[in-house]
Amino acid sequence: MTLIVYFPSLLLGIFIHQQEADAVFMWVAPPPAWNQTASADIQTAVVRVLNGSTNVRLNWNYVLLDGQSLRYTVFSIRYGVSDPVVVGDVDVNGNPTVYEENDYSTRFTISSSSVFSTLTINTVTEKENATFQCKINAKWAYNIRLEVAVPPEITHISDDRTVNNGDVVSLLCNADGYPAPNITWTRLSDDSVVTFPLTITGKKDEGAYRCTARNGYGSPALRDVFLTFPNPPEIIKPKTVTWKITSGESAFIKCHANGNPSPQYVWRNAAGRVVTTDKHLRLHKVNDGHGGNYTCTATNIMGSANFTILVKIASTTSRKPTASSPTTRDTPENEARTTTSADSAWIIMGAAVGGALVLVIIVALVVWWMRRDTTSGKEAKEGDHLQEGADQNIPHYAVVQKPQNGKKKRRPGEVLYADLENSSRQEMPTVTTSENPLPPIKKPTPYVKTDYAEITHFIKADVNGVQAPDANANNSWNENRETIM
């Protein structure tokens, strides 16, 4: 019974203690820290972040009192005075869920603990220029209004202008950005801050004026405007007033002048005829008719200025070669730039002839080498053939004595022939005389080595091989004999 009596009292005590614990919620960050005593009492902190920033964390820090616990956290976003839209939530176990609506799941990540809750913006854009809220246990809430800062950018500025003494000038400079940029003007000649309208009092007011736009985020935006007094043209004259141009070449002659307003240009030839109204004179493929004086005149409302140059045309036949190439020599300022087709033609012709000669030499070397290899191979083949079949290539007869006289009609006995058909035998070859001389062999087959005897030693030899004396033997035999080849 005692338990029944005291049990309702225990529940009532726990309930009262819980009410006392939930009577206040202590927020620590964003600063300043404050205590929330009623769910409707919601404060808002302002945080600025640069557009394009990544992984920007919005942190809500708090201190849980005795008896308090973190059961449920909800994150929401609100634009202007519209109703907040839930981005995601974290349950009592700390599991986060980011909703798919409006690409929240790709734009944000969330987390929550007993110390702080965080919403992370993956990449800051102007869509994040809104109010974010963190609500604990569906009761305690704190807002952070995110202001997306945009660096300044100048969108409009006054044009350069010409001024005179006594003029009142107002220069305009507009810039965008968030927060709204602050604009200042500075005269660069003395680095002094200037306010407009400005009264022109002399040359000190001439020069550049700079507009600077700042809002504390990113780099300042800068643009310049120039105020100038009128000035007559002043020509920047070239270092030389004579141009030598080879016939057939082209020339480009500069004419430049300072002045305010910007001057207009006219080129005239020696006869006073207008050649061009361009700033620079261009002469293409000149001939003798292009020679003479040319005058450049620069003019504005304040006056004019001019200078004259002399163009000399040189014949291609009279041009002498120089030690330096036209492409590598130093070119004075404002010198006529010339080009020639004759030099290019000679270079191309020389390259073609040189290439042909190199090709002929290469072909000749290749042919020589191929013939050399073919001849060497053929000689080696024939040598091998002769070595293997020397017996078959030995001629059957050979001339062993030339005629004694130069008569056309040859008598029997004057030319001797040795029968070499069976030269492998050891006995002496048969030597006979022919009644009618056989025609000599024009190109007998060569062989490597021949062992022979002077056949005259065996003429008229007896059967025993003893030589019989020959009274009619010619003593000039040794001088007229030939070897067998």
C-alpha angles and dihedrals in degrees: 000000000000091000091051091052098048100036096079089050091055093051090048091052093051091049093050091048091051091051091051091049092050093048092093138022120203116219115193104176146074087041141280098058116230141173120238113212100170130037091231092054100089124164128202129218123199120225124180123204132176117256111255095028116143133219094012111179123211106199128195111191123191143163119233113219125220109293094019123116136179108247107154136006125193127190121200140173129216130188115209112313096336122118117275119259120214113244098183146311143228119221128218091273092056096253111149125213123189115192124235094228116116090000090289091148091060096038101046145033124193139197138170139196139164090274107039145353124220138199113191121202109211095203124002116230133161088271087072091061090110145094118278122199133198115199122191120207090346089287117065116062139176127186131216116194108206115209111196107215118215120199115241122268125186109231101177137016135170120265124248111274144190115240138187133205111287096024117137110220130193118188121198128211124175125187138181128214144110120288093030109266123246112232126212133174123217130188103224096204092070100009091239127149112248131198125202144270090054126190113220109229104167148314091316088072091056119099141048126342118195127212114207123191119194135171101162095260125095122343121325116260115241133193132163133217123194125218113194138173120233114270132183117242118278114195120218098223121214122246092245131037097196123076121193111203127178117232111265094026129107130236137203115197121188128222119183131169136178118223145128118264095032108264128241119232134223128179119202131182127226091278091056094249116144109249099179142340092214121113092246132043117235121192116187124203094343125212134181090286091065094062123106140061123330122191126203116203122191116196139181135156090279097056143284142268134193145182133195131220130192119226116204120193116212122200117241090230093054095048111110124209115254132208093245128060118242089233095057104038121101113266116213118229113279091009114151109262108225136189130191133202095198093068091048091051093052092047092051092047092049091049091050094049092046091050092050092051092050090049093051091050091050093049092048091051091049093049092047091049093049093049090047091053092045094049093046091050093047093049091048091049093049091047090053090047093051092046092053097042103026092136092057093051098052108111118244093230140011137192108254101173131034121223114274094229139029097247115138093220110068123208124219113271098030095097118048124201128195118213103229097167094113099033094148091075120091098226121095118277117250112258117200139163122233125222090219117034116242117235113262120252107258096203112008117197109262122231134191105247136001126191107201139161127221099268093209088071089067100044109115092005117157124240091271092057095254112141117236118218115261114205092190094054112132114236090209093069095109091054096049103038123108130207119238109259 
